Amino acid sequence: MTRGPATPLPPPKERRRLRESAALTQPQLATQVGVAPGTVRAWESGRTTPRGRKREAYAKLLKTLAEEEAAQAQAQAPEQEPKPEAEPQPQPELEPQPQPQPVAAPGPTALTPAQAFDALYAFGAPALVRQTFLLTGRREQARESVERAFQAAWERWPEVARDRNPVGWVRATAYEYALSPWQRFRPRHRHPEPPPADPGDRTLLNTLLRLPARHRRTLVLYDGVGLDLPETAAETEASTPAAANRLLHAREAVAARLPALADPQVLHRRLAELASNERLRAAEPPAVRRGGERRARLRTRAAIAFTVALIGTTALTVRTAPTHYEPPVSPGQAVRGVPHRVAPGALSDEELELRQKLRDQVQDGPERLLPRPE
């Protein structure tokens, strides 16, 4: 199940760079687009994407920032001397693999959406399952999180296929699902899974699981996957200093229990070994696609059923609701001193006096008492 094409957007990392280059904060950019600052953080991390008019406004603003940056760079170009470019420093990765290109590139040999999705799944799913296992310590939860993330990618396939790093889009979604606080309420968490067989792997996994979720995710992204600090900060929806602080605290906690892992290179190697030693399997791509389409159909049917029930309830309410206001009946007031009539006959003097007294009073009850100042 695919959706129609939408306005193209730069990748999340480029969105964050353009905003910072223009010296705009997330609240300032959110005010210009008309959304909340948390929405901008989600857009820059790649966890969610704008839609409709918000997407068009966001894309137009980013295009304006890019044009201003290009014009400023062109104006300053003659005044600056060319500097030799620094050689990029190699970054460690949890599983060495080339960076994928957009899988739905136009051309005469372009793949169909299903074939492109299957290729992306076969490329990134095995590594993502092992990475997610480091976050949760649960094999089945890691597999389910990655499958749910790929199903979400299939629902938004035109957008994900044009992204420069579709694996990063799926990774952010899988991590969010795996670390959701609602996972602890599932029946699966009542039964612990068997720990790794190797004592060293078991100790390292227990150390990772003792870290706070944000610190654990930052450590896996930086020292495990090999992202740089700005990319890690964007994916965790944090500022670069905050991400660096989380990384330092996570390394200190790991080194305090496992001093041999104080070296980041050794820590990276042990994380890769821990993830590779587990026998983790992912489902076949067609099964994931069919599961996502089935889940989308169920959601659609549930929404239709809820809408029909809401319409029926509204119609029944309109049908049975009163059309005019009926004032409530005031409570009765007991009248004392009326003798019981035992038989018909002439009234006595007391009864005549009482009848005249009742006739002289107001029929609706006693007069209203008003307080008067003394």
VOPAGU-2260 file (C-alpha; in pm, 1 decimal, decimal comma):
REM VOPAGU-2260
SITE   aa  ch    i         X         Y         Z
SITE  MET   A    0       0,0       0,0       0,0
SITE  THR   A    1     169,2     323,0    -116,3
SITE  ARG   A    2      78,8     689,6    -108,4
SITE  GLY   A    3     103,8     964,6    -363,8
SITE  PRO   A    4     421,9    1170,8    -405,2
SITE  ALA   A    5     471,5    1469,1    -178,0
SITE  THR   A    6     686,9    1781,4    -183,2
SITE  PRO   A    7    1055,9    1674,4    -169,7
SITE  LEU   A    8    1253,8    1758,4     141,9
SITE  PRO   A    9    1626,2    1743,2     220,2
SITE  PRO   A   10    1741,4    1467,7     456,4
SITE  PRO   A   11    1703,6    1526,2     832,8
SITE  LYS   A   12    2073,2    1603,9     880,3
SITE  GLU   A   13    2061,8    1871,5     609,6
SITE  ARG   A   14    1746,8    2024,5     762,6
SITE  ARG   A   15    1924,2    2065,8    1094,7
SITE  ARG   A   16    2236,8    2207,1     925,5
SITE  LEU   A   17    2038,2    2466,9     729,9
SITE  ARG   A   18    1859,7    2583,2    1044,1
SITE  GLU   A   19    2182,3    2612,8    1243,3
SITE  SER   A   20    2357,1    2787,9     951,3
SITE  ALA   A   21    2083,0    3051,6     952,9
SITE  ALA   A   22    2127,1    3094,7    1333,4
SITE  LEU   A   23    1768,5    2989,6    1398,9
SITE  THR   A   24    1657,7    2798,2    1703,8
SITE  GLN   A   25    1399,3    2524,4    1684,3
SITE  PRO   A   26    1129,3    2739,4    1852,0
SITE  GLN   A   27    1198,2    3023,1    1604,5
SITE  LEU   A   28    1168,6    2792,1    1304,2
SITE  ALA   A   29     857,8    2629,8    1454,5
SITE  THR   A   30     696,6    2973,9    1484,4
SITE  GLN   A   31     762,7    3048,4    1117,5
SITE  VAL   A   32     615,1    2716,4    1004,6
SITE  GLY   A   33     329,0    2724,3    1255,8
SITE  VAL   A   34     404,1    2408,8    1456,6
SITE  ALA   A   35     534,1    2317,9    1801,7
SITE  PRO   A   36     911,4    2304,1    1872,5
SITE  GLY   A   37     883,2    1932,1    1945,9
SITE  THR   A   38     751,6    1877,9    1593,9
SITE  VAL   A   39    1061,5    2044,5    1446,9
SITE  ARG   A   40    1283,4    1820,2    1660,5
SITE  ALA   A   41    1101,5    1514,5    1527,7
SITE  TRP   A   42    1139,3    1637,6    1168,0
SITE  GLU   A   43    1513,4    1698,2    1208,0
SITE  SER   A   44    1568,7    1355,5    1364,2
SITE  GLY   A   45    1381,7    1176,5    1086,3
SITE  ARG   A   46    1138,6    1012,8    1328,7
SITE  THR   A   47     839,9    1187,3    1172,7
SITE  THR   A   48     785,6    1381,0     851,4
SITE  PRO   A   49     563,0    1681,0     775,4
SITE  ARG   A   50     254,5    1642,2     561,9
SITE  GLY   A   51      15,1    1859,4     368,6
SITE  ARG   A   52      45,7    2234,0     401,3
SITE  LYS   A   53     298,2    2207,7     685,2
SITE  ARG   A   54     527,2    2009,5     455,6
SITE  GLU   A   55     498,2    2268,1     177,6
SITE  ALA   A   56     569,9    2554,8     418,8
SITE  TYR   A   57     865,2    2367,9     572,2
SITE  ALA   A   58    1011,3    2281,5     229,1
SITE  LYS   A   59     972,8    2642,1     111,0
SITE  LEU   A   60    1147,0    2774,9     422,3
SITE  LEU   A   61    1435,8    2528,1     387,7
SITE  LYS   A   62    1472,9    2620,5      20,8
SITE  THR   A   63    1492,0    2987,7     115,3
SITE  LEU   A   64    1757,5    2915,1     379,4
SITE  ALA   A   65    1959,5    2713,7     127,0
SITE  GLU   A   66    1942,4    2994,6    -130,7
SITE  GLU   A   67    2050,3    3252,7     126,9
SITE  GLU   A   68    2339,6    3031,5     232,1
SITE  ALA   A   69    2448,5    2982,6    -129,9
SITE  ALA   A   70    2428,3    3356,5    -199,7
SITE  GLN   A   71    2630,6    3436,3     111,6
SITE  ALA   A   72    2895,0    3177,6      21,2
SITE  GLN   A   73    2919,3    3316,4    -331,8
SITE  ALA   A   74    2961,5    3671,0    -199,8
SITE  GLN   A   75    3240,6    3566,2      37,2
SITE  ALA   A   76    3419,0    3339,5    -210,1
SITE  PRO   A   77    3655,8    3603,4    -363,1
SITE  GLU   A   78    3760,8    3724,2     -17,3
SITE  GLN   A   79    3869,4    3383,7     107,6
SITE  GLU   A   80    4164,2    3179,9      -1,6
SITE  PRO   A   81    4101,8    2816,8     -85,7
SITE  LYS   A   82    4200,3    2583,5     191,0
SITE  PRO   A   83    4294,6    2220,5     148,1
SITE  GLU   A   84    4014,2    1992,8     249,0
SITE  ALA   A   85    4078,4    1782,0     553,6
SITE  GLU   A   86    4074,9    1411,5     499,5
SITE  PRO   A   87    3767,8    1252,5     654,0
SITE  GLN   A   88    3833,8    1048,8     961,9
SITE  PRO   A   89    3707,5     690,8     942,0
SITE  GLN   A   90    3422,8     613,4    1177,5
SITE  PRO   A   91    3369,4     268,7    1327,9
SITE  GLU   A   92    3050,9      83,4    1242,3
SITE  LEU   A   93    2866,7    -195,6    1413,1
SITE  GLU   A   94    2870,8    -391,5    1089,9
SITE  PRO   A   95    3094,1    -269,6     803,3
SITE  GLN   A   96    2875,4    -200,8     503,0
SITE  PRO   A   97    2852,0      63,0     227,2
SITE  GLN   A   98    2611,2     350,4     263,2
SITE  PRO   A   99    2300,4     281,0      52,3
SITE  GLN   A  100    2180,6     526,7    -209,2
SITE  PRO   A  101    1814,6     611,8    -265,1
SITE  VAL   A  102    1662,2     287,4    -380,7
SITE  ALA   A  103    1398,1     428,0    -612,2
SITE  ALA   A  104    1616,1     639,4    -840,4
SITE  PRO   A  105    1447,7     725,0   -1169,5
SITE  GLY   A  106    1579,7     573,0   -1487,4
SITE  PRO   A  107    1512,3     306,7   -1744,3
SITE  THR   A  108    1620,4      30,5   -1502,4
SITE  ALA   A  109    1437,2     160,2   -1196,3
SITE  LEU   A  110    1296,7    -107,7    -967,9
SITE  THR   A  111     932,5    -139,1    -880,6
SITE  PRO   A  112     835,6     -15,8    -531,0
SITE  ALA   A  113     806,4    -374,1    -402,4
SITE  GLN   A  114    1145,9    -473,6    -544,5
SITE  ALA   A  115    1312,2    -160,7    -406,4
SITE  PHE   A  116    1160,8    -222,1     -63,6
SITE  ASP   A  117    1275,0    -585,6     -66,4
SITE  ALA   A  118    1628,1    -475,6    -157,4
SITE  LEU   A  119    1635,3    -219,7     123,7
SITE  TYR   A  120    1501,8    -474,5     372,1
SITE  ALA   A  121    1754,1    -740,3     271,0
SITE  PHE   A  122    2030,4    -481,0     298,6
SITE  GLY   A  123    1950,3    -324,1     635,4
SITE  ALA   A  124    1726,2    -558,4     835,5
SITE  PRO   A  125    1991,6    -806,4     964,9
SITE  ALA   A  126    2217,0    -531,7    1101,2
SITE  LEU   A  127    1924,7    -333,2    1244,9
SITE  VAL   A  128    1795,9    -638,5    1434,1
SITE  ARG   A  129    2136,8    -687,7    1597,3
SITE  GLN   A  130    2163,5    -317,9    1683,4
SITE  THR   A  131    1815,7    -313,3    1835,5
SITE  PHE   A  132    1904,3    -620,2    2040,9
SITE  LEU   A  133    2176,7    -413,3    2212,0
SITE  LEU   A  134    1909,1    -162,0    2315,9
SITE  THR   A  135    1650,7    -406,9    2449,9
SITE  GLY   A  136    1832,4    -730,4    2533,5
SITE  ARG   A  137    1531,9    -917,5    2389,0
SITE  ARG   A  138    1557,8   -1103,4    2061,9
SITE  GLU   A  139    1188,5   -1117,0    1972,3
SITE  GLN   A  140    1132,7    -752,2    2060,9
SITE  ALA   A  141    1427,8    -649,0    1844,5
SITE  ARG   A  142    1292,2    -843,9    1547,3
SITE  GLU   A  143     940,4    -704,4    1593,7
SITE  SER   A  144    1067,1    -346,5    1626,3
SITE  VAL   A  145    1258,2    -367,6    1299,1
SITE  GLU   A  146     961,0    -524,1    1119,6
SITE  ARG   A  147     726,4    -252,2    1246,5
SITE  ALA   A  148     974,0      14,2    1132,0
SITE  PHE   A  149     993,8    -136,2     782,1
SITE  GLN   A  150     615,1    -160,0     769,1
SITE  ALA   A  151     595,4     211,8     849,7
SITE  ALA   A  152     852,0     273,7     575,1
SITE  TRP   A  153     639,1      77,0     326,6
SITE  GLU   A  154     335,1     290,8     410,9
SITE  ARG   A  155     542,1     605,5     337,7
SITE  TRP   A  156     749,6     447,3      64,4
SITE  PRO   A  157     766,9     737,0    -189,0
SITE  GLU   A  158     910,6     959,8      81,8
SITE  VAL   A  159    1148,6     698,9     226,1
SITE  ALA   A  160    1270,2     591,8    -119,1
SITE  ARG   A  161    1383,6     947,9    -201,4
SITE  ASP   A  162    1565,4     990,0     130,3
SITE  ARG   A  163    1944,1     993,4     107,9
SITE  ASN   A  164    1970,2     750,7     399,4
SITE  PRO   A  165    1661,0     528,4     408,0
SITE  VAL   A  166    1829,2     289,2     651,9
SITE  GLY   A  167    1869,3     576,8     897,6
SITE  TRP   A  168    1498,0     655,7     864,8
SITE  VAL   A  169    1407,5     295,9     946,7
SITE  ARG   A  170    1665,1     280,5    1228,2
SITE  ALA   A  171    1520,8     585,5    1405,2
SITE  THR   A  172    1169,2     439,2    1383,2
SITE  ALA   A  173    1282,0      97,7    1508,7
SITE  TYR   A  174    1468,6     248,2    1804,6
SITE  GLU   A  175    1166,9     458,6    1902,6
SITE  TYR   A  176     940,2     154,6    1897,4
SITE  ALA   A  177    1188,3     -66,6    2085,1
SITE  LEU   A  178    1246,5     189,3    2363,0
SITE  SER   A  179     881,5     287,0    2400,9
SITE  PRO   A  180     775,4     285,6    2769,5
SITE  TRP   A  181     460,0      94,1    2671,9
SITE  GLN   A  182     671,0    -213,9    2600,7
SITE  ARG   A  183     701,5    -287,6    2971,4
SITE  PHE   A  184     326,5    -350,9    2998,2
SITE  ARG   A  185     325,6    -629,0    2740,6
SITE  PRO   A  186     287,6    -988,2    2866,9
SITE  ARG   A  187     616,1   -1077,8    2698,4
SITE  HIS   A  188     814,2    -886,6    2961,0
SITE  ARG   A  189     686,0   -1112,9    3236,9
SITE  HIS   A  190     900,5   -1396,9    3102,5
SITE  PRO   A  191    1272,9   -1316,0    3082,1
SITE  GLU   A  192    1465,1   -1443,6    2781,2
SITE  PRO   A  193    1776,3   -1660,4    2821,3
SITE  PRO   A  194    2091,5   -1448,0    2849,9
SITE  PRO   A  195    2390,6   -1486,6    2615,4
SITE  ALA   A  196    2593,7   -1801,4    2666,3
SITE  ASP   A  197    2929,5   -1624,7    2692,2
SITE  PRO   A  198    2992,1   -1473,2    3040,7
SITE  GLY   A  199    3164,3   -1168,9    2892,9
SITE  ASP   A  200    2875,7   -1100,8    2656,5
SITE  ARG   A  201    2629,1   -1148,0    2941,1
SITE  THR   A  202    2813,5    -895,0    3159,0
SITE  LEU   A  203    2837,3    -640,2    2877,5
SITE  LEU   A  204    2467,6    -674,3    2791,2
SITE  ASN   A  205    2365,2    -633,2    3155,8
SITE  THR   A  206    2583,6    -323,2    3175,9
SITE  LEU   A  207    2416,7    -175,2    2869,4
SITE  LEU   A  208    2068,3    -247,4    2998,9
SITE  ARG   A  209    2146,6     -70,6    3327,0
SITE  LEU   A  210    2212,1     253,8    3140,2
SITE  PRO   A  211    1925,5     501,3    3090,8
SITE  ALA   A  212    1751,2     454,0    2758,6
SITE  ARG   A  213    1881,0     781,6    2613,1
SITE  HIS   A  214    2240,3     711,7    2716,3
SITE  ARG   A  215    2218,0     356,6    2583,5
SITE  ARG   A  216    2084,4     473,7    2249,0
SITE  THR   A  217    2353,6     740,3    2217,3
SITE  LEU   A  218    2627,5     488,1    2296,7
SITE  VAL   A  219    2500,2     236,1    2041,4
SITE  LEU   A  220    2466,8     500,3    1769,2
SITE  TYR   A  221    2808,2     657,7    1823,8
SITE  ASP   A  222    3032,0     370,9    1936,5
SITE  GLY   A  223    2830,9      91,3    1775,2
SITE  VAL   A  224    2685,8     213,6    1446,9
SITE  GLY   A  225    2956,4     475,2    1394,3
SITE  LEU   A  226    2754,7     794,8    1348,2
SITE  ASP   A  227    2923,1    1126,1    1416,0
SITE  LEU   A  228    2811,1    1344,0    1704,4
SITE  PRO   A  229    2576,0    1580,1    1510,0
SITE  GLU   A  230    2401,2    1283,9    1345,7
SITE  THR   A  231    2367,2    1111,5    1681,6
SITE  ALA   A  232    2224,8    1428,0    1836,6
SITE  ALA   A  233    1974,4    1468,3    1551,8
SITE  GLU   A  234    1855,3    1109,1    1569,5
SITE  THR   A  235    1812,3    1122,9    1948,1
SITE  GLU   A  236    1636,9    1463,3    1927,7
SITE  ALA   A  237    1897,9    1636,2    2143,3
SITE  SER   A  238    2147,5    1915,0    2103,3
SITE  THR   A  239    2506,0    1830,0    2020,8
SITE  PRO   A  240    2636,3    1920,7    2372,4
SITE  ALA   A  241    2361,0    1711,6    2530,7
SITE  ALA   A  242    2447,5    1413,2    2310,9
SITE  ALA   A  243    2816,5    1449,5    2398,5
SITE  ASN   A  244    2729,3    1462,4    2769,2
SITE  ARG   A  245    2516,8    1146,2    2742,4
SITE  LEU   A  246    2796,3     969,4    2556,6
SITE  LEU   A  247    3053,4    1058,0    2823,1
SITE  HIS   A  248    2827,3     939,5    3105,2
SITE  ALA   A  249    2752,2     615,5    2922,0
SITE  ARG   A  250    3122,1     546,4    2861,1
SITE  GLU   A  251    3203,4     619,6    3223,7
SITE  ALA   A  252    2932,5     380,2    3344,6
SITE  VAL   A  253    3058,1     102,8    3115,4
SITE  ALA   A  254    3422,5     162,3    3207,3
SITE  ALA   A  255    3339,5     161,9    3579,4
SITE  ARG   A  256    3210,9    -194,8    3556,7
SITE  LEU   A  257    3429,5    -314,8    3267,8
SITE  PRO   A  258    3762,0    -127,0    3281,8
SITE  ALA   A  259    3889,2    -312,1    2974,8
SITE  LEU   A  260    3631,0    -128,2    2763,6
SITE  ALA   A  261    3750,1     221,9    2851,3
SITE  ASP   A  262    3906,6     247,6    2504,5
SITE  PRO   A  263    3635,8     344,5    2248,7
SITE  GLN   A  264    3791,9     117,7    1983,3
SITE  VAL   A  265    3777,2    -181,9    2215,7
SITE  LEU   A  266    3421,2     -92,9    2312,3
SITE  HIS   A  267    3321,5     -75,6    1945,9
SITE  ARG   A  268    3473,3    -417,2    1878,4
SITE  ARG   A  269    3299,3    -574,9    2178,7
SITE  LEU   A  270    2963,1    -427,6    2079,3
SITE  ALA   A  271    3003,4    -574,2    1731,4
SITE  GLU   A  272    3099,1    -913,5    1876,7
SITE  LEU   A  273    2805,5    -912,2    2118,8
SITE  ALA   A  274    2559,1    -838,0    1840,4
SITE  SER   A  275    2714,0   -1089,9    1601,3
SITE  ASN   A  276    2723,9   -1377,4    1850,8
SITE  GLU   A  277    2344,9   -1384,3    1880,7
SITE  ARG   A  278    2148,9   -1584,7    1626,7
SITE  LEU   A  279    1895,6   -1324,2    1524,0
SITE  ARG   A  280    1682,8   -1368,7    1216,3
SITE  ALA   A  281    1449,4   -1137,2    1032,5
SITE  ALA   A  282    1135,5   -1229,8     841,9
SITE  GLU   A  283    1124,5   -1236,7     463,0
SITE  PRO   A  284    1050,6    -904,1     287,6
SITE  PRO   A  285     720,8   -1016,0     126,1
SITE  ALA   A  286     591,4   -1126,9     466,8
SITE  VAL   A  287     678,0    -787,5     615,4
SITE  ARG   A  288     502,9    -605,2     332,4
SITE  ARG   A  289     192,1    -820,3     362,5
SITE  GLY   A  290     190,0    -773,2     740,5
SITE  GLY   A  291     207,8    -395,6     700,8
SITE  GLU   A  292     -71,1    -391,9     442,3
SITE  ARG   A  293    -287,0    -615,1     661,3
SITE  ARG   A  294    -227,7    -389,6     960,3
SITE  ALA   A  295    -317,6     -83,4     752,1
SITE  ARG   A  296    -641,0    -248,8     637,5
SITE  LEU   A  297    -731,1    -332,6     997,4
SITE  ARG   A  298    -670,4      26,5    1105,3
SITE  THR   A  299    -880,8     152,7     816,8
SITE  ARG   A  300   -1167,4     -82,6     901,0
SITE  ALA   A  301   -1147,6      10,2    1269,3
SITE  ALA   A  302   -1160,1     379,4    1180,2
SITE  ILE   A  303   -1461,5     321,4     954,3
SITE  ALA   A  304   -1639,7     119,7    1224,7
SITE  PHE   A  305   -1570,2     388,1    1484,2
SITE  THR   A  306   -1697,2     658,0    1248,2
SITE  VAL   A  307   -2016,6     462,6    1175,4
SITE  ALA   A  308   -2074,9     405,5    1547,7
SITE  LEU   A  309   -2018,5     774,3    1618,4
SITE  ILE   A  310   -2263,2     875,0    1345,0
SITE  GLY   A  311   -2522,7     628,5    1474,3
SITE  THR   A  312   -2486,9     750,7    1830,0
SITE  THR   A  313   -2518,9    1111,2    1717,2
SITE  ALA   A  314   -2831,1    1033,4    1512,7
SITE  LEU   A  315   -2990,0     847,0    1805,1
SITE  THR   A  316   -2915,7    1137,4    2036,6
SITE  VAL   A  317   -3067,6    1386,3    1796,3
SITE  ARG   A  318   -3373,2    1162,8    1754,1
SITE  THR   A  319   -3441,0    1109,6    2123,8
SITE  ALA   A  320   -3326,9    1441,1    2268,8
SITE  PRO   A  321   -3603,9    1683,5    2386,2
SITE  THR   A  322   -3679,9    1972,2    2153,7
SITE  HIS   A  323   -3791,9    2222,2    2418,8
SITE  TYR   A  324   -3701,6    2312,7    2771,6
SITE  GLU   A  325   -3914,8    2168,1    3049,2
SITE  PRO   A  326   -3864,8    2343,4    3382,9
SITE  PRO   A  327   -3826,6    2111,4    3677,5
SITE  VAL   A  328   -4122,2    2068,2    3911,5
SITE  SER   A  329   -4062,1    2237,2    4242,3
SITE  PRO   A  330   -4075,6    2008,1    4543,5
SITE  GLY   A  331   -4396,5    1997,0    4743,6
SITE  GLN   A  332   -4439,9    2165,7    5080,7
SITE  ALA   A  333   -4616,5    1996,0    5367,4
SITE  VAL   A  334   -4910,1    2188,2    5523,6
SITE  ARG   A  335   -4976,3    2108,6    5885,2
SITE  GLY   A  336   -5287,6    2167,5    6093,3
SITE  VAL   A  337   -5542,0    2034,0    5840,1
SITE  PRO   A  338   -5780,3    1793,1    6021,8
SITE  HIS   A  339   -5882,7    1470,2    5858,8
SITE  ARG   A  340   -6236,4    1469,2    5726,4
SITE  VAL   A  341   -6408,2    1165,0    5857,5
SITE  ALA   A  342   -6751,3    1218,6    5702,1
SITE  PRO   A  343   -6936,2    1476,3    5490,8
SITE  GLY   A  344   -7121,7    1742,7    5680,3
SITE  ALA   A  345   -7113,8    2105,6    5789,6
SITE  LEU   A  346   -6775,7    2257,9    5867,4
SITE  SER   A  347   -6695,2    2366,2    6212,8
SITE  ASP   A  348   -6579,7    2716,6    6299,5
SITE  GLU   A  349   -6215,5    2605,2    6307,2
SITE  GLU   A  350   -6247,0    2441,7    5964,8
SITE  LEU   A  351   -6411,8    2746,0    5816,7
SITE  GLU   A  352   -6139,7    2968,4    5957,2
SITE  LEU   A  353   -5869,2    2738,7    5819,1
SITE  ARG   A  354   -6035,3    2728,2    5474,3
SITE  GLN   A  355   -6057,0    3105,4    5459,8
SITE  LYS   A  356   -5694,4    3130,3    5561,5
SITE  LEU   A  357   -5583,0    2893,3    5285,1
SITE  ARG   A  358   -5787,8    3080,4    5024,9
SITE  ASP   A  359   -5636,5    3411,8    5122,4
SITE  GLN   A  360   -5279,3    3285,1    5075,0
SITE  VAL   A  361   -5095,8    3268,5    4738,7
SITE  GLN   A  362   -5181,2    2952,3    4548,5
SITE  ASP   A  363   -4820,3    2886,0    4437,9
SITE  GLY   A  364   -4693,3    2869,3    4792,1
SITE  PRO   A  365   -4569,0    3109,6    5054,5
SITE  GLU   A  366   -4427,3    3442,3    4949,6
SITE  ARG   A  367   -4053,0    3470,2    4901,2
SITE  LEU   A  368   -3867,8    3595,5    5204,4
SITE  LEU   A  369   -3623,1    3876,4    5143,8
SITE  PRO   A  370   -3356,5    3972,2    5400,1
SITE  ARG   A  371   -3384,7    4323,6    5524,7
SITE  PRO   A  372   -3113,4    4516,2    5702,6
SITE  GLU   A  373   -3190,6    4589,7    6065,2
